[in-house]
Amino acid sequence: MKKAFTLIELLVVIAIIAILAAILFPVFAQAKDAAKKTACLSNIKQTGTAYQIYVADNDDTAALWMYNGTFNVTQGDRSWGNIMFPYMKSREMLKTPNSPIGLSQRVTNANFPNPSSLPAASRTDQELYNLGWLTDYGYNYQNFTGFIFDPTVPVAGFRFSPVSMTSVNDPSNTILLLTGVFERVGGAVSDGGQLPIDPPCRRLLDGTDTTANNGSLAYFYGGWRPDLPNAWNVFGGAWPYYTGGGQKSGARISIGFSDSSAKMLTIPQIARGCNVLPQWTGRITDRAAYLWDRD
């Protein structure tokens, strides 16, 4: 006759399994997070490389991020998706693995024209437009193209001032790309990423404008809003997706620098050298430490 396990033996086995699970599950979670971080950094690095190829094809001039603000390709507008995709080839490069928003949701986002409503010849271009605007890898647009108010420009009412990439004095310490968020509902990520990312500061202590706007009246998206912790632009549209993510202490944001290198930094690290106050009312206090301008 076979001897069965006693109740005590079964409880001991269950307890051992529970202990092992408690030990291993965090390890598995950390390994999964590490793999996603690696994939995210790979995406942003490849996007940076694609950007460099674009620049080489366009006389070292920084890429625009939209053309006329109509959001509609049939009206002549283009976004990052249209401009950069020929150099990227994979739509998955536009999404960070930790984002809860899929690419299909971004294509049909209600803030932009639905591609299916357009003539067949324009649908793919509109898909790329929408994906480009809602990419998780946003652009330090104020420092590379500016966003200048100009009522004399038909339709748009603004113009850009794209810089020569040769004007970047320290490419390995100048932010080009970083993960972002388009909208937040109840503090949670909604709709996808955000292409235009505002820097934390614009001016030096003496009032000198460090952006590509060159002192002109500029449009912006509100700068950083530390006074509105649940706003999408609490960090100017930038958003940490890793090491806990969001506004947790130590949460990390993926950064692509102007030399195509990439690393993860915390929010305090990307804001260093700047006295961050709402809507660009702060000043750059240490230009050598500040990572956003081209000096």
Kinemage of the C-alpha trace (Angstrom):
@kinemage 1
@onewidth
@group {chain A} dominant
@subgroup {mainchain}
@vectorlist {calphas} color= white
{ca met a 1} P 0.000 0.000 0.000
{ca lys a 2} L 1.395 3.396 -1.014
{ca lys a 3} L 1.929 5.928 1.735
{ca ala a 4} L 0.141 9.242 1.129
{ca phe a 5} L 1.463 12.663 2.094
{ca thr a 6} L 0.329 13.891 5.449
{ca leu a 7} L -1.389 17.248 5.791
{ca ile a 8} L 1.703 18.703 7.455
{ca glu a 9} L 3.929 17.542 4.583
{ca leu a 10} L 1.586 19.102 2.026
{ca leu a 11} L 1.535 22.360 3.940
{ca val a 12} L 5.345 22.363 4.084
{ca val a 13} L 5.560 21.829 0.302
{ca ile a 14} L 3.024 24.611 -0.328
{ca ala a 15} L 4.947 26.930 1.989
{ca ile a 16} L 8.207 26.202 0.157
{ca ile a 17} L 6.559 26.893 -3.216
{ca ala a 18} L 5.122 30.159 -1.870
{ca ile a 19} L 8.532 31.251 -0.588
{ca leu a 20} L 10.200 30.433 -3.916
{ca ala a 21} L 7.478 32.313 -5.789
{ca ala a 22} L 7.925 35.338 -3.541
{ca ile a 23} L 11.644 35.283 -4.296
{ca leu a 24} L 11.437 34.611 -8.034
{ca phe a 25} L 8.476 36.742 -9.158
{ca pro a 26} L 10.248 40.068 -8.444
{ca val a 27} L 13.316 38.712 -10.247
{ca phe a 28} L 11.193 37.829 -13.290
{ca ala a 29} L 9.527 41.256 -13.151
{ca gln a 30} L 12.906 42.983 -13.007
{ca ala a 31} L 14.190 40.909 -15.927
{ca lys a 32} L 11.100 41.802 -17.950
{ca asp a 33} L 11.500 45.496 -17.129
{ca ala a 34} L 15.194 45.341 -18.060
{ca ala a 35} L 14.339 43.767 -21.421
{ca lys a 36} L 11.793 46.511 -22.119
{ca lys a 37} L 14.311 49.194 -21.168
{ca thr a 38} L 16.807 47.706 -23.603
{ca ala a 39} L 14.189 47.634 -26.374
{ca cys a 40} L 13.178 51.234 -25.652
{ca leu a 41} L 16.759 52.460 -25.756
{ca ser a 42} L 17.279 50.537 -28.990
{ca asn a 43} L 14.228 52.259 -30.520
{ca ile a 44} L 15.337 55.734 -29.524
{ca lys a 45} L 18.902 55.079 -30.659
{ca gln a 46} L 17.695 53.812 -34.055
{ca thr a 47} L 15.426 56.851 -34.357
{ca gly a 48} L 18.395 59.076 -33.604
{ca thr a 49} L 20.417 57.296 -36.283
{ca ala a 50} L 17.548 57.754 -38.770
{ca tyr a 51} L 17.522 61.445 -37.857
{ca gln a 52} L 21.233 61.742 -38.594
{ca ile a 53} L 20.738 60.158 -42.019
{ca tyr a 54} L 17.905 62.601 -42.729
{ca val a 55} L 20.126 65.508 -41.685
{ca ala a 56} L 22.929 64.288 -43.947
{ca asp a 57} L 20.452 64.204 -46.849
{ca asn a 58} L 19.245 67.732 -46.103
{ca asp a 59} L 22.355 69.908 -45.854
{ca asp a 60} L 22.779 69.358 -42.082
{ca thr a 61} L 19.426 71.066 -41.404
{ca ala a 62} L 17.291 69.963 -38.455
{ca ala a 63} L 14.068 68.130 -39.326
{ca leu a 64} L 10.723 69.889 -39.049
{ca trp a 65} L 8.039 68.166 -36.981
{ca met a 66} L 5.031 69.525 -38.883
{ca tyr a 67} L 4.420 71.826 -41.832
{ca asn a 68} L 1.270 73.933 -41.425
{ca gly a 69} L -0.748 72.798 -38.387
{ca thr a 70} L -3.828 71.591 -40.259
{ca phe a 71} L -3.115 67.986 -39.111
{ca asn a 72} L -4.359 66.842 -42.506
{ca val a 73} L -2.061 65.508 -45.225
{ca thr a 74} L -4.567 66.399 -47.946
{ca gln a 75} L -4.038 70.044 -46.907
{ca gly a 76} L -0.273 69.803 -47.202
{ca asp a 77} L 0.655 69.041 -43.609
{ca arg a 78} L 3.287 66.482 -42.659
{ca ser a 79} L 4.521 65.229 -39.292
{ca trp a 80} L 7.518 63.359 -37.952
{ca gly a 81} L 5.984 60.108 -39.198
{ca asn a 82} L 5.955 61.280 -42.812
{ca ile a 83} L 9.344 62.992 -42.643
{ca met a 84} L 11.301 60.316 -40.789
{ca phe a 85} L 9.577 57.053 -41.729
{ca pro a 86} L 11.512 56.613 -45.014
{ca tyr a 87} L 14.619 56.350 -42.804
{ca met a 88} L 13.019 54.123 -40.171
{ca lys a 89} L 10.993 51.474 -42.036
{ca ser a 90} L 9.313 50.051 -38.907
{ca arg a 91} L 6.287 51.582 -37.228
{ca glu a 92} L 7.126 49.690 -34.037
{ca met a 93} L 10.063 52.051 -33.589
{ca leu a 94} L 7.505 54.758 -32.736
{ca lys a 95} L 6.300 52.940 -29.592
{ca thr a 96} L 8.068 52.250 -26.316
{ca pro a 97} L 7.351 48.734 -24.973
{ca asn a 98} L 5.935 50.018 -21.671
{ca ser a 99} L 3.296 52.230 -23.263
{ca pro a 100} L -0.243 50.899 -22.753
{ca ile a 101} L -1.424 52.495 -26.010
{ca gly a 102} L -1.208 50.387 -29.172
{ca leu a 103} L -0.347 51.732 -32.614
{ca ser a 104} L -3.827 51.045 -34.001
{ca gln a 105} L -5.352 53.272 -31.301
{ca arg a 106} L -3.045 56.081 -32.322
{ca val a 107} L -3.901 55.812 -36.019
{ca thr a 108} L -7.592 56.394 -35.268
{ca asn a 109} L -7.126 58.946 -32.463
{ca ala a 110} L -10.026 61.403 -32.443
{ca asn a 111} L -7.695 64.427 -32.290
{ca phe a 112} L -6.600 63.777 -35.880
{ca pro a 113} L -8.357 62.973 -39.171
{ca asn a 114} L -9.288 59.306 -39.474
{ca pro a 115} L -7.312 57.926 -42.432
{ca ser a 116} L -10.331 55.925 -43.593
{ca ser a 117} L -12.217 59.191 -44.193
{ca leu a 118} L -9.633 60.392 -46.726
{ca pro a 119} L -9.084 59.463 -50.386
{ca ala a 120} L -7.344 56.099 -50.705
{ca ala a 121} L -4.135 57.684 -52.037
{ca ser a 122} L -3.735 59.717 -48.822
{ca arg a 123} L -4.618 57.122 -46.195
{ca thr a 124} L -1.136 55.717 -45.580
{ca asp a 125} L 0.307 59.225 -45.327
{ca gln a 126} L -2.363 60.186 -42.771
{ca glu a 127} L -1.683 57.016 -40.789
{ca leu a 128} L 1.992 57.961 -40.627
{ca tyr a 129} L 1.060 61.534 -39.727
{ca asn a 130} L -1.062 60.399 -36.779
{ca leu a 131} L 1.562 57.912 -35.618
{ca gly a 132} L 4.251 60.552 -35.941
{ca trp a 133} L 2.368 63.004 -33.747
{ca leu a 134} L 1.625 60.328 -31.156
{ca thr a 135} L 5.066 58.719 -31.196
{ca asp a 136} L 6.461 57.868 -27.780
{ca tyr a 137} L 9.765 59.453 -28.799
{ca gly a 138} L 9.234 63.189 -28.653
{ca tyr a 139} L 11.385 65.940 -30.145
{ca asn a 140} L 13.214 68.834 -28.480
{ca tyr a 141} L 11.548 71.026 -31.087
{ca gln a 142} L 12.043 74.456 -29.511
{ca asn a 143} L 15.810 74.101 -29.665
{ca phe a 144} L 16.042 72.594 -33.150
{ca thr a 145} L 13.238 74.202 -35.170
{ca gly a 146} L 11.589 76.835 -32.972
{ca phe a 147} L 7.873 77.609 -33.220
{ca ile a 148} L 7.615 81.299 -34.072
{ca phe a 149} L 4.373 83.290 -34.121
{ca asp a 150} L 3.944 84.876 -37.541
{ca pro a 151} L 0.428 85.990 -38.606
{ca thr a 152} L 1.682 86.736 -42.132
{ca val a 153} L 2.070 83.000 -42.868
{ca pro a 154} L -1.102 81.702 -44.593
{ca val a 155} L -3.072 78.953 -42.808
{ca ala a 156} L -0.463 78.240 -40.142
{ca gly a 157} L 0.105 81.629 -38.538
{ca phe a 158} L 3.544 80.441 -37.493
{ca arg a 159} L 6.901 79.610 -39.014
{ca phe a 160} L 9.886 77.510 -38.078
{ca ser a 161} L 13.554 78.379 -37.832
{ca pro a 162} L 15.333 75.036 -38.258
{ca val a 163} L 18.951 75.176 -37.183
{ca ser a 164} L 22.054 73.703 -38.730
{ca met a 165} L 23.046 70.629 -36.756
{ca thr a 166} L 26.625 71.887 -36.935
{ca ser a 167} L 25.523 74.509 -34.372
{ca val a 168} L 25.265 71.836 -31.682
{ca asn a 169} L 28.440 72.311 -29.657
{ca asp a 170} L 28.202 69.198 -27.487
{ca pro a 171} L 26.048 66.567 -29.265
{ca ser a 172} L 26.621 63.882 -26.640
{ca asn a 173} L 25.102 66.162 -23.984
{ca thr a 174} L 22.300 67.771 -25.992
{ca ile a 175} L 18.850 66.182 -25.817
{ca leu a 176} L 17.277 65.484 -29.206
{ca leu a 177} L 14.615 62.877 -28.354
{ca leu a 178} L 12.892 61.663 -25.207
{ca thr a 179} L 9.863 59.598 -24.270
{ca gly a 180} L 6.663 61.601 -23.941
{ca val a 181} L 2.918 61.522 -23.327
{ca phe a 182} L 0.085 63.088 -25.338
{ca glu a 183} L -2.616 63.098 -22.688
{ca arg a 184} L -3.288 61.886 -19.167
{ca val a 185} L -6.679 60.943 -17.765
{ca gly a 186} L -6.787 60.836 -13.987
{ca gly a 187} L -3.012 61.014 -14.065
{ca ala a 188} L -2.693 57.890 -16.252
{ca val a 189} L -1.193 57.802 -19.760
{ca ser a 190} L -3.802 58.205 -22.504
{ca asp a 191} L -3.724 58.364 -26.327
{ca gly a 192} L 0.010 57.658 -26.754
{ca gly a 193} L 3.136 59.767 -26.857
{ca gln a 194} L 3.745 63.397 -27.753
{ca leu a 195} L 5.975 64.608 -30.579
{ca pro a 196} L 6.711 68.206 -29.481
{ca ile a 197} L 8.338 68.296 -26.023
{ca asp a 198} L 8.875 71.627 -24.278
{ca pro a 199} L 12.219 72.215 -22.548
{ca pro a 200} L 12.075 73.147 -18.848
{ca cys a 201} L 13.590 76.607 -19.433
{ca arg a 202} L 14.060 78.969 -22.359
{ca arg a 203} L 16.151 81.903 -21.145
{ca leu a 204} L 19.390 82.576 -19.320
{ca leu a 205} L 19.498 84.726 -16.188
{ca asp a 206} L 20.115 87.821 -18.366
{ca gly a 207} L 17.044 87.036 -20.489
{ca thr a 208} L 18.925 85.651 -23.507
{ca asp a 209} L 16.783 83.189 -25.492
{ca thr a 210} L 18.605 79.867 -25.938
{ca thr a 211} L 16.023 78.277 -28.266
{ca ala a 212} L 15.813 78.384 -32.063
{ca asn a 213} L 13.166 81.118 -31.698
{ca asn a 214} L 16.003 83.657 -31.327
{ca gly a 215} L 14.010 85.955 -29.041
{ca ser a 216} L 10.891 86.004 -31.247
{ca leu a 217} L 7.387 85.591 -29.843
{ca ala a 218} L 6.990 81.826 -29.762
{ca tyr a 219} L 4.197 79.337 -29.517
{ca phe a 220} L 4.672 76.619 -26.939
{ca tyr a 221} L 2.627 74.002 -25.115
{ca gly a 222} L 2.853 75.539 -21.683
{ca gly a 223} L 6.410 74.593 -20.778
{ca trp a 224} L 6.754 72.443 -17.670
{ca arg a 225} L 3.856 72.620 -15.213
{ca pro a 226} L 5.074 71.489 -11.793
{ca asp a 227} L 2.037 73.312 -10.406
{ca leu a 228} L -0.262 70.821 -12.203
{ca pro a 229} L 0.931 67.330 -11.163
{ca asn a 230} L -1.828 65.509 -13.083
{ca ala a 231} L -1.384 67.493 -16.305
{ca trp a 232} L 0.055 65.878 -19.429
{ca asn a 233} L 2.731 68.576 -19.511
{ca val a 234} L 3.832 68.427 -15.893
{ca phe a 235} L 7.241 67.697 -17.469
{ca gly a 236} L 6.598 69.601 -20.703
{ca gly a 237} L 5.197 66.481 -22.378
{ca ala a 238} L 8.149 64.279 -21.418
{ca trp a 239} L 7.228 61.139 -19.494
{ca pro a 240} L 9.148 58.413 -17.619
{ca tyr a 241} L 7.982 54.889 -18.501
{ca tyr a 242} L 10.564 52.849 -16.578
{ca thr a 243} L 11.828 51.975 -13.080
{ca gly a 244} L 8.334 52.415 -11.702
{ca gly a 245} L 7.419 55.055 -14.254
{ca gly a 246} L 5.381 58.225 -13.904
{ca gln a 247} L 6.149 60.522 -10.985
{ca lys a 248} L 7.608 57.856 -8.724
{ca ser a 249} L 10.976 58.621 -7.179
{ca gly a 250} L 13.740 57.314 -9.426
{ca ala a 251} L 11.468 56.766 -12.451
{ca arg a 252} L 13.486 56.926 -15.645
{ca ile a 253} L 12.950 58.512 -19.003
{ca ser a 254} L 14.638 57.375 -22.224
{ca ile a 255} L 16.831 60.054 -23.787
{ca gly a 256} L 18.276 60.183 -27.283
{ca phe a 257} L 21.144 62.663 -27.629
{ca ser a 258} L 22.181 64.562 -30.730
{ca asp a 259} L 25.041 62.166 -31.438
{ca ser a 260} L 22.567 59.217 -31.575
{ca ser a 261} L 23.648 57.879 -28.182
{ca ala a 262} L 20.927 56.928 -25.705
{ca lys a 263} L 20.535 56.446 -21.984
{ca met a 264} L 17.930 56.595 -19.239
{ca leu a 265} L 17.836 59.511 -16.811
{ca thr a 266} L 15.541 60.692 -14.044
{ca ile a 267} L 13.428 63.840 -14.266
{ca pro a 268} L 15.770 65.809 -11.936
{ca gln a 269} L 18.685 64.797 -14.157
{ca ile a 270} L 17.097 66.114 -17.360
{ca ala a 271} L 16.072 69.336 -15.596
{ca arg a 272} L 19.483 70.089 -14.121
{ca gly a 273} L 20.873 73.549 -14.681
{ca cys a 274} L 17.353 74.999 -14.771
{ca asn a 275} L 15.233 76.612 -12.084
{ca val a 276} L 12.004 74.909 -13.196
{ca leu a 277} L 8.948 77.122 -12.796
{ca pro a 278} L 5.570 77.001 -14.605
{ca gln a 279} L 5.379 78.162 -18.208
{ca trp a 280} L 9.056 79.007 -18.706
{ca thr a 281} L 9.131 81.593 -15.926
{ca gly a 282} L 12.255 79.948 -14.497
{ca arg a 283} L 15.768 80.565 -15.789
{ca ile a 284} L 18.778 78.509 -16.856
{ca thr a 285} L 21.133 78.850 -13.903
{ca asp a 286} L 23.955 76.577 -15.073
{ca arg a 287} L 24.305 76.405 -18.841
{ca ala a 288} L 27.137 73.883 -18.660
{ca ala a 289} L 24.834 71.436 -16.849
{ca tyr a 290} L 21.722 72.209 -18.887
{ca leu a 291} L 21.026 69.464 -21.473
{ca trp a 292} L 18.463 71.077 -23.786
{ca asp a 293} L 20.124 73.948 -25.641
{ca arg a 294} L 22.778 73.722 -28.361
{ca asp a 295} L 25.548 75.575 -26.531
